[in-house]
């Protein structure tokens, strides 16, 4: 990520010099245009957005992993639209937390994201438990939208993961890289 930012800053300088040399009057619009490009690149890992994966593709990913959640792609997709969180990120968290529910406590909790127990939930081994994968998906989407985005203002993977999966329990850098790699791979159409 730092390499991308450094590269983009160099582009700003080069474009700025070229625009000023070519037409000094366009300096302001050139800087605004370049700034907009940089913002788009830097915020590429925002979890907010429309679904970027199809229902069929999500189902294909889950089936390839031999997940008991196979066939629930429609729920991930619909919740993505409802909460304005790209389904690719939900799927990537699911992959990282429990290999799509095939490992760890998620096999029993039916949780997309191994959310810590809190008041009002039935819990197993300290994690919220659900009666269906769909219920677990909905709770994850609500948590990310209502707490992380709306309350705390955390919108990118780089902002969310250190709070969601703190370094006291996880390799934060590895987690972020894994999520971004999965999202990139799936958006390219590779299972």
N, C-alpha and C positions, 0 to 999 in steps of 0.2 A: 504494500500500500504506500509506503514511504517513497519507493522508487517512482510510483505513478505520480505522486504529488510533486516530487522534484522535477520529473520530466515535464509535467504540465506547467510548472513555474518557469522552466526554461523556454517553453513554447510561448508563454506570455511575454517574456522579454523579447524574444525574436519577433513575434508578431507585432508587438508594440513598436519596435524599432522600424520594422518594414512599413507599417502604416504611417508612422510619423514622417518617415523619409518620403513616402509616396504622396501622402496628402495630409498635412497637419490638421486640417479641419475634421478629419474623420477619426482623430485620436480617441475621443470620448466613446464613440460607437464601437471602435475596435476593442478598446479595453472592456466595455460592457459585454461584447460578444465573446471574448476570450474568457472573461470571468464566468459567464454562463456555462461555457464548455467545461471549465474546471469544476464548477459545482456539480454538473451532471456526472463527471467521472468520480469525484470524491464521494458522492452520495449513492454510488452504484449498489451498495450493499444495504440500502434501506429496505426494511422488511415490508414497508407499506406498498400497496399497489394492487392491481387486478391480478387474477390468477394468470400465471405464465405457463402452467402445465395443463394439459387436457385431462379429463376424467379417465379416458382410456390409457393414457400414459402413466398416470399415478397407479392405476390398477396393475399395469404391466410391471412397474417397479416393485410393488408390494408382492406380486405373484412370483417374480424372479427371486425374491428374498425368502420365499416360502413362509411369508408372514400370515398369521391367522387373521390379520386385518385386511387381507386381499379382498377386493371387491367393495371396499369402502371409499374409493376414490371420489365418488359423487359427493360424499359428506365433506371431505377435505376441500373440494372445489367450491361447494355451496357456502361453506363457512368462510372461505377466502373472500368471496364476493361480499358476504354479509359484514365482515369485520374490516375489509380493506387491507388485508394482509396477504401478500403473495403466497400462494399454496406451495411454491417451491421451497420457501423457507420453513414452513410447517413440516413438510416432508423431510427436509434436511435435519431439522431438530429431532424428528422421530428416528431417523437413521442414526444420528450420533448418540442419542440417549439410550437406545435399546435395540439397534438394528431392526427397526420396524416392529418392535414388540416380541422379537424372538429371543431376547436375552434379558437377564436380570429380573428385577421386581415387576417390570412392565408386563411380563407374561401373566401375572396375577392381577395387576391394577388396571390393565387396559388403558394405560396412560401414554399419550404421545410424548410427553416431556418430563416424566418423573418429577412432578410438582410436589414440593414438600407439604406435609400435612398441615392443615390449619382448621380452626374451629368451623364446625358445620359440615365437615366431610368425614366419610368413612375412610379409614386409612389402613394400609398394610405396610409394615416395616418402615413407618415414618413418611409414607408417600400417599397422596390422594388416590383413592380407588374408585372405579366407575363400573356401571353395569353393562356398558358397551364401549366399543372403540369410538363410536360417534360422540358419546357423552364426554369421553376423555379429550377428543379433538376440540369440542366446543369449549371446554374449560380452558384449554391451552390458548385458543384464540382470544377468549375473553380476558385472560390474564395478560397477554401481550398487549392487546388493544387498550384495556382500561387502566392497568397499572403501569406497564413499561412505557407505552406511548403517551397516553392521555395525562397520566398523573406525573410521571417522572421525565417525560420528554425524550425518552431514549428511542431512537428510530432505526439505527443501523445495527448490524450484527456486532460491529466493534464496540458499540455502546451497550448493547443488551447483554451479551455473553458474560462480561465480568461480574455483573450483578446476578444474572440468572444461574451461572455456573462458576462461582468464585474460585480464585486460585487456591484457596485452602482445601478445595476438593477436586479441582480439575486443572488440566493444562489449558488455560484460557486461549493462548495463542494457537495451539493445536485445534481447539474446538472451533475457533473462528475460521481457521484455514479449511477445516473439514467441511463446515457448512457452506462456505463460499465455493469450494471445489465442487461439492455435490450440486449446488444450484447451477453453476456454470455448465457442468456436465449434462444435467437434465435439460437445461434450456437449449443445449445443442442437439437434443434428441437422442442422447445415448443413455441406455439403462445402466 
